[in-house]
Amino acid sequence: MRLLVVTDAWTPQVNGVVRTLQEVVRELARAGHVVRVVHPGLFRGLACPTYPEIRLALFARRGLLAELDDFRPEAIHVATEGPLGLAARSLCRREGLPFTTSFHTRFPEYVRARCGVPESWTYAGLRWFHGAAERVLVATESLARELEGRGFARVVRWSRGVDAELFHPRKRGELGLPRPVHLYVGRLAVEKDVGAFLSQGLPGTKLVVGDGPERAALAQRFPDAVFTGTLRGEELARTYASSDVFVFPSRTDTFGLVLLEALASGLPVAALPVPGPLDVLGDAPVGVLDEDLGRAARAALALEREACRAFALRSSWAACAARLVANLAPLPATRPGRLEAEPLLEAS
């Protein structure tokens, strides 16, 4: 299949959406599919307010049409609701082309936290955006139920995976920090509520891996915590495997890929009993969910690291990619309008 993926989230951004799309594209290529990713780096743009590392594409519609004509996709997936996603939605509607979307991020909660905009207003906009899609793909059952309750239609489950070859319980190295090492990995932004972790009275070390607009304020507020900035690849994997417990303070993540990365590394999880951790962990003995994060972290230290690894191995990126393909909306054999008489290329 020839798949066109349109996304406002792509490298050099570091977040769960980018990681998901990168892994899925890699697995699709391994399975023989041909994928073209249309991302902000292909267009003129500007920095997103409060998130300068995120670029927003401008005047993308003509470029998108050129991509469509050149690539001749057999399916279109619009991964995000940003400027590129809006341009792709508009173009597909005008051309009469079916498409799918995915709901990765709780923008209404984030916008309310930053700007005070009522969640109902933003959800109304998202309901309009996704309402034109053939299917809306979401990571968990609880999120699917929530969106259906908010009036979203044609919502289907789209699993997530983990790179179990990179993230594994290697020999635990010394981080040069007092133990136990309580690890957080992720963006440092207001919606992640990292302060809820750093304010806990825990023994040992609070280790923070990641970057974002809240880093300077958090480092000033919590001088005893250790901030490494963004880590990738082997360095990140070694940090997971060498820590003692993974603390996940977010109440708004729709999934939390870092949970699976930690578990695959043999690292037990401490988190809040909210959607995301509840969906990923359930009642498996690989994490402790408690409204008191400090209590959860202390209890998680006693969990078996082997059980964490075994649990994570149940999730794969190959299955995630296959689920996406199964839910795509195939384009018609001939495209209406300017390419009406020209058939799409056959699947590779």
N, C-alpha and C positions, 0 to 999 in steps of 0.2 A: 504493500500500500504506500502511496505517496501522501504524506501528511504534512500540512502546513500548520505550524504552531505559532500563534501570535501572543507575545508576552511583554509586559512592561517591566518584568523582573528578570534580569539576566546579569551575567558577570559584567563588571567586577563587584556587583552587590553580593553580600554574604548573608543568606537567610534560607529558611526552609523551603520557600517556593522555588528559588533558584536551584537548590540542591535536588529537589524532587524532579524538576524538569530536566536537569542535566543527566541524572541517573536514568530517567525514563527514555530520553533520547538515545542514550548509550545502549540500553537494552533493546530498543526498537531496531537500531542498526544491526545489532547482533542477530536479531530474528529475521533480518532481510528486508525490513521496511526502509523507505527513503524519507527522511525528515528534513524539512527546512524550518529553521527558527527565525522568525522576524522579531527583532528586539530593538530597544532604543538606540543602540550603538550604530544602527544603519541610517539614522536620521539626525537632522539638526534638533537640538533640544536645549533644555535648561535644567538647572538643579532644582530638585524638589524642596520647597520650603521646609525647614527644620531637619531635612535629610539630604544634605548636599551630595552625598555619595550616590544617591538615586537620581538618574537622569530621566526627564520626561520628554518624550518625542513630540515634536511639533510638525504640523502640516504633513501628516503621515499618509493621508488617504491616497494621494497619487502614487507614492512609493509602494503602498500595499497593493494597489491595482497592478502595478508593474510586476510585483512578485507573483501575483496570482496568474497573470498572463504568461510569465516566464516558466514558472514551476509546474503549472497545471495540476494542482493537488486533487486527490480523490477524497479527501476529507479535510476539514478545517476545525482546529480546536483553539478557542480563544481562552487563554489561561488566566487573564487578569482583567480588572475593570478600570484600568487607567486610560490615558489618552490613546495608546495603541489599541487597546481592547475596544474602546468606543469607536475608533475609526474602522476596525474590522467588523464590528457589529453593524455599523451603518452601511458599509460596503456590501456585506452579505445580504442584508435586507434589500438593498437596492437591486442587487443582481439576482435575487431569488435563490440564494445558496443556503442550504441547511448548515448548521454548525453546532458544536457543543461548547460548553463553558465549564469552568471549575471555580469553586468557592474555596479559596485558601485562607483568607484573612478576615478577621472580624473588624473591618473598617469602621462600622458604626460605633463600636466600643472605643476604638482608638481615637476617632474624631471627637467623640464626647470628652475623652480624657484630656485631649490637647486643646480643644476649642470650645467645648461646652455645647456643641450642636446636639440636639435631641437624637437619640438612636433611631426613633421612628422615622425621622426625615431621611436619614441615610439608608435605612432598610428599604424605604419606599423606592429610592433610586436604584438600589441593587435589585429589588424585585422587578423593576422595569427592565434593567439591563439583562438579567438572566431569563426573563420571561420570554425572550425571543429565541432561546436555544432549544434544540431538540432534547437535550438532556443536560442537567447540571450535576457535575461530579463533585462529591464531598468525601472527606477522609473517614468519617465515623458515622455510626448509626445515630448517636445522640445529636450530632449536628444536622443530620438529615431530618430527624423528627422535629428539631427546633425550626429549621427553615420551612418545613411543610406547615408548621403551626403559624408561621409568619406569612403564609400565602404563596410560597415558592412552589412551583409545579415541576414535575418530571425530574425529581431529585434521585440520584442513584449513588451507591457507595463506590468509592475508589480507594483501594487500600494503599498503604505505604510500605516501604522496604528499608533494608539496611545493608551496607557493604560489610558483610561479615568477614571478608578477607582482610580488609584494612583494620576494622575495629574488632579486636579479639583480646582475650586475657593473656597477653604476653607476660614475660617475667616482670614483676613489679619493680620498676626503677625507683630510685630515690629522687624526689623533687627538691630536696634540700629545704623542706618546710616541716614544721612541727606537725605531727599526726595527732588525731585523724585529719585528713585533708577533705574538706567539704567543697565540692566542685560545682560551679555554675558555668554553663556554656551557652552563649546566645547573644542576641543584640542587647545593648544597654540603652533601653528606651523606657519611657514612662509606663507603657502598657505591659511591660514584662515584670514590673514590680520587684526588681532585684533588691531594692531596699528591704523588702519583707524578709529576705534571706539574710542580708548582711546585718540586720538589726538583732538577729538571734544571738543569745549568749551561748555559743558553742565552743567546746575546747578545740585545741589544735589550730587549723588554718582555714580561712575562707578564701578559696581561689576562684578568681573570676576571669574567664576566657571570653573575649569578644570585645566589640567596640560599638559606639553609637553616641547619640547626642547627650546621653546622661552620664557618660563616663567621668568627665571632670567633676561634676557635682557629687557623684557617688564616691569618687576617690577622696575628695575633700571631706565628705561627711563620715566616711568609714576608713580612716587612715590605717587601721590594722589589717584590712583586707589586702590581698595581693592581686594586682591587675596585670595581666600579660598582654592585652590586646588580642587581635585575631590570630589564631593558630590554624594551620591547615595540615592535611595529609598525615604523615608519620608523626610529626610533632604533636598534633592534636590527639592522635590515637594513643600515643605513649602517655599523654597527660590523663586521658580517661582511665587507662589501665593501671596507672600508678596512684590514682586517688582512692579514697575510702568510701565515699558516698556521693551520689549525684543529687543536688537539690534543685528542684524545679518550682519556682514560686509563682509562675504565671497563672492567672485566672482566665485568660482570654485566648490562648492558643487553640487553634482548631485541632491540632494533633500533637506536635512536638517531636520532630525527627530525632532530636538530641536524646530523647528518652530511649529510643531503640539503639542509638549509638552507644550510650552508656551501658545498657544491658548487654549488648553484644561484646562489650569490653569486660564483662564480669562485674560491673559496678551497680550495686543496688541503688534504688531511687527513693527519695523522699519528696513528696509533693502534696498538693492540696486535693481534697476529694471533689474535683470539679471535672466537667467534660474536658476531654484531652487525656489527662492521666487516668481517669476512670475508664475511658474507652481502650486505651493502650494496655493498661496493667490489669484491669478487672480485679479479681480477687486472687491473682497468682502471687505466690510467696516470693516476689522479686522486688517489692517496694512497699513502702508504708505511706498511706494517704491519711492525713490528719490536718485539721484546721490550725493546729499548732505545729508550724514547720520545724521548730527546734526539737520537739518531741518526736516528730517523724524521722528527723535526721539521726537522732540518737538510737532509735529503734531499728532503723535500717542497717546500722553497722553490724547487727547480729545476723543478717541474712546471708544465705549461701551464694557465693559468687558463681559457682557452677550452674545453679538453677537459673541465674540471670542470663547466662550465655545460652543455655538450652531454650529458654523462652524466646529470645531474640531470633534464634535460627528459624522460627516459624514464619518469619516475614522475609520476603525477597523482593528485589526490584524487578525481577523477571515477571513475577505474578502481578505486580503493580502495572507494568507496561502492557501485559496481556489484557488486563481489565480495562485499560483505556481503549485499546483497539476494539474490544468487544462492544463498547458503548459509543463509538464514533458514529456520526451520521454520514453515510456515503453521499457524495455529490452525484447529480445525474450524469448519465453517460455523455451528454453534451451540455455545455454551459449556455444558459440563455444570454441574449444580448450580443456583444461584440465577438464572442467566440462560438456562436451558435452552431456553426457547421464543423467545428474542429473538435474531435473526440479527445478526451483526456488520455494520458499515457496509461498503459497497463501497469499493474502493480509489479514492483521489482521482486 
